[in-house]
Each structure stands twice: as C-alpha cells, then as structure tokens.
Amino acid sequence: MLEFLKLAKNPRIGPRNAWKIKRDLLAKGNSVELSPTAYYDCLSLRPNGGDWIVFEQIFRYLCYGALEPLAPIRTVIDAGANIGLASVFFSKRLGTPTIVALEPEDNNFNQAVRNTRHLPNVEMVKAALWPQHEAVNIRNLETSGSLGFQVGPSTEGVVGTRTVKVLTIPEILERRGWDSLDVLKIDIEGAEKELFGDPLHGRWINRVRVIVIELHDWLRPGCSSAFFRAMADLDNIAFSLSGENIIILNKDAPPSQ
C-alpha cells in the first residue's frame, strides 16, 4: 500500500496509472496503457521488467530532468532509444525538439514506434549508433532481458547474433541538414567505447552542445577512458551528474538554428 501511495502522489504517475502499474503490470504481469500526464500523452509498457525499470528512471526519478532548464531544445539524437521513453520525455519537456531516435533491436523498436507514434517531431530509426560503416552484430545478455542488447563488430559463427544497420553522427547531421546538435543522448550498452575511441570523433564532437551519457564499463571495460579522453579535446565544458548519467555542456558549441 505504501508503494502504491508513493506512485499515486507522484505527478508524473498519478492514482489511475499507479493502480494500473501495481495491479496489472507488476502483480498480474499484463501490459498496461498509461493515461496522460503533463509528461506524456500515452505510454505502453510491456510486462518484461525492463520497461518498468526505464519508466522509473525517466518519469519517476527524472534522470533527464536536469536538461529541462536548457529548454527550448531544437535538435536531439536519442541513441539507444529502447522503447522511446526518453524521446517522449524530451518531446514533452524540452520544447518539442526534432528528435532522431535510434534503436537496433526489433521488439524494442516496435514498442518505441508505438510509444512515439503520436509525436510527429520524433523519427524512429531501426539502427545502432556506430563510428563508421562496417558489419555490426547485435546480441542479448541473457540476464538483462530487454535492456541487455549490445552491438559490436561482426564475428562470424557466434551463436545468437545478427547483423544490424548502423548510422554515424555525421551522417545523421548531414541527412537532417543540422550544422550543430543541441543534445546527444547516449545509452548504448558499451558501444560508447568505440564511438568515442574512434580517432575521427573530432568530425562531430565540437558541434554538440550537450552530451548526456550512461557509461558501461561493467559491460565493456574502457568505456570511461575513451569518453573522457575525447572530452579532453573540448576547451570549455561544464560537467554534472544526474542519476546514472554524466552531462557535458560544451559552452563553445553553437545552439541549433
């Protein structure tokens, strides 16, 4: 009962959604369709555990709430979009930016399309973010469910992997006609090691105003080292933490026009 009351009093959840979550999602293991709040118009959560974890991080504990004072934001890349909840948050709370959201896993992507279908400013793309075009495979960590999908260089003959499409940041910027990017959100389960370890990251890193990233050294050692070495290339930055996320503000990067 105490947990229900905490959920019900949360303005991002409310009594109706708290009841759906406790009774249907968590107790009965059913999918739920959440009612609108000021943070989302409609959301669908699957009974797989992972969807609820992501919902809690974004809407209960506001892991991206530190970005709200930066609104209005005009351009966002959401890399590792999972089921689209971060894109929904950005769309509702950052001034309706144009968002390119990448998710390489089929089921998560389909759920993300469902959760963002009413948002014309969100483009969902079934692809992984990667530093260059090459054969890249996706695999799932057995203990992580819908949250455990990792991408990496293709390895022939490895059981349980398949090739996925990749996009690079310069490619997205060029295709959209963006000279700069306001927010780059990265939650890509260890692939940040390759992204920031790429010697050509200088082609785009100075064009990004805010980087929001969750590092995964426990999955792929060396992620933090690659990231902070890349950040050393920026002359004028501010550093902060929000939950599991590191936020880097590049004060020299121009805002999107």
C-alpha positions as CSV (number, residue, x, y, z in Angstrom):
1,M,0.0,0.0,0.0
2,L,2.8,2.4,0.9
3,E,4.4,1.9,-2.6
4,F,1.1,2.5,-4.3
5,L,0.6,5.8,-2.4
6,K,4.1,6.9,-3.4
7,L,3.3,6.2,-7.0
8,A,-0.2,7.8,-6.8
9,K,1.2,11.0,-5.3
10,N,3.9,11.4,-8.0
11,P,2.5,13.9,-10.5
12,R,4.2,12.0,-13.4
13,I,2.2,8.9,-12.5
14,G,-1.0,9.7,-10.6
15,P,-3.6,7.5,-9.0
16,R,-5.0,6.0,-12.1
17,N,-1.6,5.0,-13.5
18,A,-0.4,3.8,-10.1
19,W,-3.3,1.4,-10.0
20,K,-2.6,0.1,-13.5
21,I,1.1,-0.4,-12.7
22,K,0.6,-2.1,-9.3
23,R,-2.4,-4.3,-10.2
24,D,-1.8,-5.1,-13.9
25,L,1.8,-4.6,-14.7
26,L,3.6,-5.7,-11.5
27,A,1.1,-8.1,-9.9
28,K,-0.6,-9.8,-12.9
29,G,2.2,-9.4,-15.5
30,N,0.0,-7.7,-18.1
31,S,0.8,-4.9,-20.5
32,V,-0.5,-1.5,-19.5
33,E,-1.6,1.6,-21.4
34,L,-0.9,4.6,-19.2
35,S,-3.2,7.6,-19.0
36,P,-1.9,11.1,-20.0
37,T,0.0,13.3,-17.6
38,A,2.0,16.5,-18.2
39,Y,5.0,14.3,-19.1
40,Y,3.4,12.0,-21.7
41,D,0.2,11.7,-23.6
42,C,0.0,7.9,-23.7
43,L,2.5,5.1,-23.0
44,S,2.5,1.4,-23.3
45,L,4.6,-0.8,-21.0
46,R,5.3,-4.5,-21.5
47,P,5.4,-6.9,-18.6
48,N,9.1,-7.7,-19.0
49,G,10.6,-5.9,-16.1
50,G,12.9,-3.8,-18.3
51,D,10.1,-1.4,-19.5
52,W,9.2,-0.6,-15.9
53,I,12.9,0.0,-15.0
54,V,13.3,2.5,-17.8
55,F,9.9,4.2,-16.9
56,E,11.0,4.6,-13.3
57,Q,14.4,6.1,-14.3
58,I,12.9,8.6,-16.7
59,F,9.5,9.5,-15.2
60,R,9.6,8.6,-11.6
61,Y,13.2,9.7,-10.8
62,L,13.7,12.2,-13.6
63,C,17.1,11.0,-14.8
64,Y,16.9,13.6,-17.6
65,G,15.3,16.3,-15.5
66,A,18.5,18.3,-15.4
67,L,18.0,19.1,-19.1
68,E,14.7,21.0,-18.5
69,P,16.4,24.3,-17.7
70,L,18.0,24.2,-21.1
71,A,14.7,24.3,-23.0
72,P,13.8,25.1,-25.6
73,I,16.0,22.5,-27.3
74,R,15.7,22.3,-31.1
75,T,17.6,19.1,-32.1
76,V,18.2,15.8,-30.4
77,I,19.8,12.4,-31.2
78,D,18.5,9.7,-28.9
79,A,21.0,6.8,-29.3
80,G,19.8,3.7,-27.6
81,A,16.2,4.7,-27.6
82,N,14.9,1.4,-26.2
83,I,11.1,1.8,-26.1
84,G,11.1,5.5,-26.8
85,L,10.5,6.9,-23.3
86,A,13.5,9.3,-23.3
87,S,12.2,10.7,-26.7
88,V,8.8,11.1,-25.2
89,F,10.3,13.0,-22.2
90,F,12.4,15.2,-24.5
91,S,9.4,15.9,-26.7
92,K,7.2,17.0,-23.9
93,R,9.6,18.8,-21.6
94,L,12.3,20.3,-23.8
95,G,10.2,22.4,-26.1
96,T,9.2,19.9,-28.8
97,P,12.6,19.4,-30.4
98,T,13.2,17.5,-33.6
99,I,14.4,14.1,-32.5
100,V,16.2,11.3,-34.4
101,A,15.9,8.2,-32.2
102,L,18.0,5.0,-32.9
103,E,17.1,1.6,-31.6
104,P,18.5,-1.5,-33.3
105,E,16.5,-4.3,-31.6
106,D,13.3,-5.4,-33.3
107,N,10.9,-5.7,-30.3
108,N,12.2,-2.6,-28.5
109,F,12.0,-0.6,-31.8
110,N,8.4,-1.7,-32.4
111,Q,7.4,-0.7,-28.9
112,A,9.2,2.7,-29.4
113,V,7.2,3.3,-32.6
114,R,4.1,2.6,-30.6
115,N,5.0,5.0,-27.8
116,T,6.0,7.8,-30.2
117,R,3.5,7.4,-33.0
118,H,1.6,10.4,-31.9
119,L,4.7,12.7,-31.9
120,P,5.4,14.0,-35.4
121,N,8.7,15.5,-34.2
122,V,10.2,12.1,-33.4
123,E,11.8,10.0,-36.2
124,M,12.3,6.4,-35.1
125,V,15.1,4.6,-37.0
126,K,15.9,0.9,-36.5
127,A,19.7,1.2,-36.4
128,A,22.7,1.3,-34.0
129,L,24.9,4.3,-33.5
130,W,28.5,3.4,-34.6
131,P,31.6,5.5,-35.5
132,Q,31.8,4.1,-39.1
133,H,30.1,1.9,-41.6
134,E,31.0,-1.7,-41.1
135,A,29.3,-5.0,-40.3
136,V,28.0,-4.8,-36.8
137,N,26.1,-7.5,-34.9
138,I,23.6,-7.3,-32.0
139,R,23.4,-9.8,-29.2
140,N,21.5,-10.1,-26.0
141,L,22.8,-10.6,-22.5
142,E,20.7,-13.5,-21.1
143,T,20.3,-11.9,-17.7
144,S,19.3,-8.4,-18.9
145,G,16.1,-9.0,-20.9
146,S,15.1,-6.1,-23.0
147,L,17.8,-3.9,-21.5
148,G,20.8,-6.1,-22.4
149,F,21.2,-5.7,-26.1
150,Q,24.8,-4.9,-27.2
151,V,26.3,-4.2,-30.6
152,G,29.8,-4.8,-31.7
153,P,31.9,-5.7,-34.7
154,S,30.6,-8.7,-36.6
155,T,32.0,-12.0,-35.6
156,E,31.3,-14.9,-37.9
157,G,29.9,-18.0,-36.4
158,V,28.9,-16.5,-33.0
159,V,25.6,-18.0,-31.8
160,G,22.8,-15.7,-31.1
161,T,24.0,-12.7,-33.1
162,R,22.7,-11.0,-36.2
163,T,23.8,-8.0,-38.3
164,V,22.1,-4.6,-37.8
165,K,22.1,-1.4,-39.7
166,V,24.4,1.4,-38.3
167,L,24.3,5.2,-38.6
168,T,27.1,7.6,-37.8
169,I,26.6,11.0,-36.2
170,P,28.0,13.0,-39.2
171,E,25.6,11.0,-41.4
172,I,22.6,12.0,-39.3
173,L,23.6,15.6,-39.1
174,E,24.1,15.8,-42.9
175,R,20.8,14.0,-43.7
176,R,18.9,16.3,-41.4
177,G,20.8,19.4,-42.5
178,W,21.9,20.2,-39.0
179,D,25.1,22.2,-38.6
180,S,25.1,21.6,-34.9
181,L,23.3,19.4,-32.4
182,D,21.7,20.6,-29.1
183,V,21.5,17.2,-27.2
184,L,23.2,13.9,-27.9
185,K,21.8,11.3,-25.5
186,I,23.8,8.1,-25.4
187,D,22.8,4.8,-23.7
188,I,24.2,2.2,-26.0
189,E,25.4,-0.6,-23.6
190,G,29.1,-0.2,-24.1
191,A,29.4,0.8,-27.7
192,E,30.4,4.3,-26.4
193,K,33.9,2.8,-26.2
194,E,34.1,2.5,-30.0
195,L,32.1,5.8,-30.6
196,F,34.5,8.0,-28.5
197,G,37.6,5.9,-29.2
198,D,37.3,6.5,-32.9
199,P,40.1,8.8,-34.0
200,L,37.7,10.7,-36.2
201,H,35.3,11.8,-33.4
202,G,36.6,15.3,-34.0
203,R,34.4,15.5,-37.1
204,W,31.4,16.0,-34.9
205,I,32.2,16.4,-31.2
206,N,32.7,20.2,-31.3
207,R,29.2,20.5,-33.0
208,V,27.4,19.0,-30.0
209,R,26.2,21.4,-27.2
210,V,25.1,18.8,-24.6
211,I,26.1,15.2,-24.3
212,V,24.1,13.0,-21.8
213,I,25.7,9.6,-21.4
214,E,25.5,6.5,-19.3
215,L,28.8,4.7,-19.2
216,H,29.0,0.9,-19.1
217,D,32.5,-0.1,-18.0
218,W,31.0,-3.1,-16.3
219,L,29.9,-4.4,-19.7
220,R,32.9,-3.2,-21.8
221,P,35.9,-2.1,-19.8
222,G,37.5,1.1,-21.2
223,C,34.2,3.0,-21.9
224,S,35.0,5.7,-19.4
225,S,38.6,6.1,-20.6
226,A,37.6,6.5,-24.2
227,F,34.9,9.0,-23.3
228,F,37.0,11.2,-21.0
229,R,39.9,11.2,-23.4
230,A,37.5,12.6,-26.1
231,M,36.2,15.2,-23.7
232,A,39.7,16.4,-23.2
233,D,39.5,17.7,-26.8
234,L,36.9,20.3,-25.8
235,D,38.2,23.5,-24.4
236,N,35.3,24.9,-22.4
237,I,32.9,22.5,-20.8
238,A,30.8,22.1,-17.7
239,F,30.4,18.7,-16.0
240,S,27.5,17.4,-13.9
241,L,25.8,14.2,-12.8
242,S,22.1,13.3,-13.0
243,G,21.4,9.8,-11.7
244,E,23.5,7.3,-13.7
245,N,24.1,10.0,-16.4
246,I,27.0,12.2,-17.0
247,I,26.1,15.6,-18.6
248,I,28.7,17.5,-20.5
249,L,27.8,21.1,-21.6
250,N,30.1,22.3,-24.4
251,K,30.0,26.1,-23.9
252,D,31.7,26.8,-27.2
253,A,29.2,24.8,-29.3
254,P,26.5,27.0,-31.0
255,P,22.9,26.2,-30.4
256,S,20.9,24.8,-33.3
257,Q,19.1,27.3,-35.5
